[in-house]
């Protein structure tokens, strides 16, 4: 699994998850557009994700493996909880989303648990 120092890999996994939830096939260009990076950067990241067992590709389409999907959903869940926590504390939605994108990679488990508990007590997200 990635560590706190592998923010880029987590961003790619999260992007693939979000794209695959709305599109049947995920292509490198879709990921590049979503993340605002070059296709060669996507190619390099996808190779690392393949090597890590998080994605598979048939040359054109990229799919999460079961472990990749589990990990990506974990990252995305952190993002959503942190975003909601910030919104509940008066941060506007755009800033909360941008800040959650940064914080999701570095927040400690105990801090995240506190945020998750707070959000759930306020009737926010579940999970």
Secondary structure, DSSP 8 states (H G I E B T S, - for coil): ---TT-HHHHHHHHHHHHHHHH-SSB-HHHHHHHHT--HHHHHHHHHHHHHTTSEEESSS-EEE-HHHHHHHHHHHHHHHHHHHHHHHTT--HHHHHHHHHHHTTT--HHHHHHHHHHHHHTT----
